[in-house]
Amino acid sequence: MTSLQVAAISLAIASVFGLAGAAAKLSSSRVARGVVDVYTTVIRGVPELALMLMVFYGGQTLVNYLVQRAGGEYIEVPAFAAGVLTIGFVFGAYMTETFRGAILAIPKGQMEAAASIGMTRSQVLLRITLPQMIRHAIPGFTNNWLIMIKATALVSIIGLDDMMQRAGLAAAATRQPLDFYLAAAAIYLAITTISILLLSRVEKRFSLGVRKVEFK
């Protein structure tokens, strides 16, 4: 299914942007922090549809300008590539805040203790930081993933043959829009429900041995 492919690849791209953005925000470099602050502020303030259209049309114009300057011929940016890059780039801003918050939730004393017993940075990252970061990030990650699945419906605007476009074509051909759009909505609901169940199991797996504190 095209919609799931778009969502899965976009998630991978968003995770890369998110990890890089979180690392930059937590770094000592003012330039890196400033660039990522601008990135997250702008992305979270501009609608996904506007960004997708800008990337699809503006990106295509920029690519062809560079290609023609290099002596090449006109090329067309595939709608699939434009869709996944835009969604991944957009949700990378949200993932940045998710991963940054998850890292900050880890007590610094644990990493300092690990370093004091001779563990290398890579060992601290793999054995201390990443497992706990995943546990703290899963709720926000789940929320971003669910929103991302719904955002894939926007790729039909740029001509990608996804579920919403097929529903629209079927609705126009049969003049029964309610039936086909309800079917599409039911499929999205099924995907998000399964995602919640699977990610809940992942969260429980990474929360083994962690005692929850209940406030009365």
C-alpha positions in Angstrom: 0.0 0.0 0.0 1.4 3.3 -1.1 0.2 5.2 2.0 2.1 2.8 4.3 5.2 3.0 2.2 5.1 6.8 2.3 4.6 6.7 6.1 7.4 4.2 6.7 10.0 5.9 4.7 9.0 9.3 6.0 9.3 8.0 9.5 12.9 6.8 8.8 13.8 10.3 7.4 12.1 12.1 10.3 14.0 9.9 12.8 17.3 10.8 11.2 16.4 14.5 11.3 15.1 14.2 14.8 18.2 12.5 16.2 20.5 15.0 14.4 18.4 17.9 15.6 18.3 16.7 19.2 22.1 16.3 19.2 22.5 19.8 17.8 20.1 21.3 20.4 22.0 19.6 23.2 25.4 20.5 21.8 27.6 23.4 23.0 27.6 25.0 19.5 25.5 28.2 19.4 25.3 28.0 15.6 24.0 24.4 15.6 21.4 25.3 18.3 20.4 28.4 16.4 19.9 26.6 13.1 17.8 23.8 14.7 15.8 26.4 16.7 14.9 28.2 13.4 14.1 24.8 11.7 11.8 23.6 14.4 10.1 27.0 14.8 9.4 27.5 11.1 8.3 23.9 10.5 5.9 23.8 13.4 4.4 27.1 12.3 3.8 26.4 8.6 1.0 23.9 7.4 2.2 20.6 6.0 0.3 21.1 2.8 2.0 24.5 2.1 5.4 22.9 2.7 4.6 19.9 0.5 3.6 22.2 -2.4 6.7 24.3 -1.9 9.0 21.3 -1.9 7.2 19.7 -4.9 7.1 22.8 -7.1 9.9 24.9 -5.6 12.2 21.9 -5.2 11.6 20.8 -8.7 12.5 24.3 -10.0 15.6 24.5 -7.9 16.8 21.0 -9.0 16.3 21.8 -12.7 18.0 25.2 -12.3 21.1 23.5 -10.9 21.0 20.7 -13.4 20.7 23.1 -16.3 23.5 25.2 -15.0 25.6 22.0 -15.0 24.6 21.4 -18.6 22.0 18.7 -18.0 18.5 18.3 -19.2 15.2 18.9 -17.5 14.2 16.3 -14.9 10.9 15.8 -13.1 10.9 15.2 -9.4 8.8 12.1 -8.6 5.7 12.8 -6.5 6.6 9.9 -4.2 10.1 11.4 -3.5 8.6 14.8 -2.9 6.0 13.4 -0.6 8.3 11.3 1.6 11.0 14.0 1.8 8.5 16.7 2.8 6.7 14.6 5.4 10.1 13.4 6.8 11.5 16.9 6.9 8.4 18.3 8.6 8.1 15.6 11.2 11.8 15.7 11.8 11.1 19.0 13.7 8.6 17.2 16.0 11.0 14.2 16.4 13.7 16.6 17.4 11.8 17.8 20.4 10.7 14.3 21.2 14.2 12.9 21.3 15.6 16.0 23.0 13.1 15.7 25.8 13.8 11.9 26.1 17.5 12.5 26.5 17.0 15.2 29.1 14.8 12.9 31.1 17.8 10.6 31.7 19.5 11.4 35.0 22.9 12.8 34.3 24.3 10.9 37.3 23.9 7.6 35.4 26.1 8.8 32.5 28.6 10.3 34.9 28.7 7.1 36.9 29.2 5.0 33.7 32.1 7.3 32.7 33.7 7.1 36.1 34.0 3.3 35.9 35.8 3.5 32.6 33.0 3.1 30.0 33.7 4.8 26.7 31.4 7.3 25.1 30.1 4.7 22.6 29.4 2.2 25.5 27.6 4.9 27.5 25.5 5.7 24.4 24.6 2.1 23.6 24.1 0.8 27.1 22.8 3.8 29.1 21.5 6.6 26.8 19.8 4.8 23.9 17.8 2.2 25.9 16.4 4.9 28.3 15.9 7.4 25.6 13.8 5.0 23.7 11.6 4.4 26.7 11.1 8.1 27.3 10.6 8.8 23.6 8.0 6.1 22.8 4.9 8.1 23.9 5.9 11.2 21.8 7.2 8.9 19.0 3.8 7.1 18.9 1.9 10.4 18.7 4.1 11.7 15.9 3.7 8.4 14.0 -0.1 8.5 14.3 -0.2 12.1 13.0 2.3 11.2 10.2 0.0 8.3 9.0 -2.9 10.8 8.7 -0.6 13.3 7.0 0.2 10.9 4.2 -3.3 11.7 2.9 -1.8 15.0 1.7 0.4 13.3 -1.0 -2.7 12.9 -3.1 -2.6 16.6 -3.7 0.6 16.3 -5.7 -0.7 13.4 -7.8 0.6 10.4 -5.9 -1.5 7.3 -6.4 -2.3 6.7 -2.8 -5.4 5.5 -0.9 -7.1 9.0 -0.8 -6.6 9.6 -4.5 -8.1 6.2 -5.4 -11.0 6.9 -3.0 -11.5 10.2 -4.8 -11.5 8.6 -8.2 -13.9 5.9 -7.2 -16.2 8.4 -5.5 -16.2 10.6 -8.7 -16.9 7.5 -10.9 -19.7 6.1 -8.8 -21.0 9.3 -7.3 -20.9 7.7 -3.9 -18.3 9.7 -2.1 -19.5 8.8 1.4 -19.0 5.1 0.9 -15.4 5.3 -0.4 -14.2 8.0 2.0 -15.7 6.1 4.9 -13.8 3.0 3.7 -10.6 5.1 3.5 -11.2 6.4 7.0 -11.8 2.9 8.3 -8.5 1.7 6.9 -6.6 4.7 8.5 -8.3 3.9 11.8 -7.3 0.2 11.5 -3.7 1.2 10.8 -3.5 3.6 13.7 -5.2 1.2 16.1 -2.7 -1.6 15.2 0.2 0.9 15.6 -1.0 1.9 19.1 -1.2 -1.8 20.2 2.3 -2.6 18.8 4.0 0.5 20.2 2.3 -0.1 23.5 4.0 -3.5 23.6 7.3 -1.9 22.7 6.9 0.6 25.5 6.2 -2.2 28.0 9.2 -4.1 26.8 11.5 -1.1 27.4 9.8 -0.3 30.8 10.6 -3.7 32.3 12.0 -3.2 35.8 10.8 0.4 36.0 8.4 1.1 38.8 5.7 3.7 38.2 5.0 6.2 40.9 1.3 6.8 41.5 0.2 10.2 42.9 -2.8 10.2 45.1 
